[in-house]
């Protein structure tokens, strides 16, 4: 969270995709790929918000 008067606003970092050997292929719930997709969607929302803040600055 940014403190009042703090201009530090780094660009969000993308989540690292799991390697192919991290998935066991047995249909786990949640699969590492499911978790990655959730993290990726969150990252995309945070990145869009970051871009909007940069345009407004």
Helices and strands as residue ranges (DSSP letters): G 20-22, H 32-56
